[in-house]
Each structure stands twice: as C-alpha cells, then as structure tokens.
Amino acid sequence: MKVLKSFLLLFFFLVNSAITSAQMVIDSTKIVRVLSYNIYHGETVGADEKFDLDLLAKVINDVQPDLVALQEVDNKTKRARNYDLVTELGLRTKMAPLFGKAMDFDGGGYGEGVLSRYSFLSTQNHALPARENKEPRAALEVQVQLKSGDTIWFVGTHLDHTKDATDRINQAVALNELFSDSDLPTILTGDLNAEPTSEAMQVLFKDWEPSFKFSDYTYPADNPTKKIDYILFRPAHRWRIIESRVIDEKIASDHRPILTVLELQ
C-alpha cells in the first residue's frame, strides 16, 4: 500500500510538473513588449533641464519595448522648441515613429505618437467624439506583423481630461465600436484620465481586458495616487500576460510609464 501511495504521489507530481512547464513555455516570436507613456509634451518635472529628450529616450530604451504609445505629443509647436517629438524620440530609440494629430496647437500639432520596432502594415488616425469647446482627442491605430508572422493592431489614445465625464464616456464607447467587428488581436493603450471604477472604464472593460492591478498607480509621477494610464487587450483568450509593472520614473514626465509584456496565444 505504501509503495502504491508513493507511486501515485510521484505520478501526480510529474503530471503537475509537466503541466506547469507547458504553461511556462514562452514563444519569443509571439512576445510583445508594450510601453505606454504620457510624455507631457517633452517637459521634465523637477529637473534643472526643463526639456530633455535624451532622458525620455533613456526611459524608453531601458525597458526595450517593441511598441510604445505616447500621449501629449507636440509636433513642431513653439513650446516644444519646434521639435517633431515623436521623430526625435524615434531617432534616439531606433524605432519607427508615427504622429497622429488630434488638434492644431501653438504653431504646430498636438496628439498621439507611436514608436515601433516593427514596420507599419497600415496606419489610421481616428478622431474621437468631443463636444463643442472641448479639446479634440484621437486614437492612433497601427497594424504590425510580429516575428511569428501574426498580425495585430496597436492603438494609442488620450481621453478627455476634464471633470465632466461625458466626453470621456463617449470616447470609450467610440473605441469599443471602432474594433467591435474585428477578431484581430488588439492592444489599446494610453492615458485614459479615468480611474478603474469610473463609468468610462466600465464601458471599456466590457470589451477590453486590463493588464494591471487597479492599485498600480501612475499619476502624479512624484507620488502616484491615481490609476489613469492603462494597457488593455482583446480578445482576452488571445493574450497571456507575462509581466506588468509601473516604472519608477519621477522626473522625465508628470506621469509614470507603464510596461506590459504580452504573449499572443
């Protein structure tokens, strides 16, 4: 009896070990390292140098992302010293840059940016709903092909920041509608200016899976007390979360960057 019991224990141990090992096997060709970062139009916070693109690039390079969504991106505005910020960061990170304008501002443009280690198969900038006299918002969409040959969508956005949540909710509804007809694996990232229990986030959670714990605060950078930056994905069964973390960076922007490593299933 003791021999049989020992055999059964060994059998179940080996089966469980095999299952665990199978679950932990990672296909490097299907891994996507995703960074979302509100860069505060390039202005640093609490540093002697008030405009430091090299510091921003270092924050990005240190985590070696495959795809980066940037918010509050200036394009040749006076306040950003006439720089095309996403192109400058692309040069410093050796990633392909793309700018999506949400509105004209200060002699140039203001909106979203994407940096990618993959070539863009297609790109589209979607205007999101905004009421009269409210700041226009956009969602910048790119389609890329992973090393495995799989095609995915990657979307960066920045939702309305005002106290009245109406536009934010309408923008969340619009994002759901934009991708509701597609089963293509999609990652949605950005500064959503909404905490997890808000109505806008509840709208998004109907279609999108969060990659972070709701206690992973991202704003303000020096002492985060709010969770308003997110990396979401859909469909839920097509992605596995390998890693998620808020990066401890207090100076390069007024938001902390967030990193999620996903594996396509």
Secondary structure, DSSP 8 states (H G I E B T S, - for coil): -HHHHHHHHHHHHHHHHHHHHHHH---GGGEEEEEEEE-GGGB-SSSSSSB-HHHHHHHHHHH--SEEEEEEEEES-TTTTT-BHHHHHHHHHT-EEEEEEEEEETTEEEEEEEEESS-EEEEEEEEE---TTS--EEEEEEEEE-TTS-EEEEEEEE---SS--HHHHHHHHHHHHHHTT--S-EEEEEE----TTSHHHHHHHTT-EE-S-TT---BSSSS--B--EEEEEESGGGEEEEEEEE----SS-SS--EEEEEEE-
